[in-house]
Amino acid sequence: MVVKTITITELAYDSLATAKSEDESFSTAILRLTKKRSLLDSFGLMKGKEGEDFERAIREGRREHAKLKLTRDKRLWG
């Protein structure tokens, strides 16, 4: 196996050491933490009232965005 030596700040090292599990190597932790994730990986993370509040905020934001878009379009196109 080829290995590379990298230089990181002490703060970055401490952060990585905290993020990795006790039985995990730094290489494995870096691969896990930098893995590209799908949006579906987040499905179900927020449940109950927290999830409902978040969903409501998204819907309200979308409604507000649609209103602003209509207003802008009317000004631009008459």
C-alpha positions in Angstrom: 0.0 0.0 0.0 1.3 3.4 -1.0 1.2 6.0 1.8 1.4 9.8 1.7 2.5 12.2 4.4 0.4 15.3 4.9 0.8 18.3 7.1 -2.2 19.6 9.0 -2.7 22.1 11.8 -3.0 21.0 15.3 -6.6 22.2 15.3 -7.4 20.1 12.2 -5.7 17.1 13.8 -7.7 17.5 17.0 -10.9 17.9 15.0 -10.2 14.7 13.0 -9.1 12.8 16.2 -12.4 13.8 17.8 -14.4 12.8 14.7 -12.9 9.3 14.3 -14.0 6.4 16.4 -11.6 4.7 18.8 -11.1 1.6 16.5 -10.9 3.6 13.3 -7.7 4.7 11.5 -7.2 8.3 10.5 -7.3 7.1 6.8 -10.6 5.4 7.3 -12.0 8.4 9.1 -10.9 10.8 6.3 -12.5 8.5 3.7 -15.7 8.3 5.8 -15.9 12.0 6.4 -15.2 13.0 2.8 -17.5 10.4 1.2 -19.9 12.0 -1.3 -23.4 11.5 0.1 -26.8 11.4 -1.4 -29.6 13.6 -0.3 -31.5 10.4 0.5 -28.9 9.7 3.3 -30.5 12.5 5.2 -34.0 11.0 5.0 -35.6 10.5 8.4 -33.0 12.5 10.4 -35.6 15.0 11.6 -38.7 13.5 13.1 -41.7 14.7 15.1 -42.1 18.4 15.7 -38.6 19.3 14.6 -39.2 17.7 11.2 -42.6 19.3 10.9 -41.3 22.7 11.7 -38.5 22.3 9.2 -40.8 21.2 6.5 -43.2 24.1 7.2 -40.3 26.6 7.0 -39.3 25.2 3.7 -42.8 25.4 2.3 -43.2 29.0 3.5 -39.9 29.9 2.0 -40.9 28.4 -1.3 -44.2 30.3 -1.2 -42.4 33.6 -0.5 -39.9 32.9 -3.3 -42.8 32.3 -5.7 -44.4 35.6 -4.7 -41.2 37.5 -5.1 -40.6 35.9 -8.5 -44.1 36.9 -9.7 -43.5 40.5 -8.5 -40.2 40.6 -10.3 -41.6 39.1 -13.5 -44.5 41.6 -13.5 -42.0 44.5 -13.2 -39.8 43.1 -15.9 -42.4 41.9 -18.4 -45.4 44.1 -17.5 
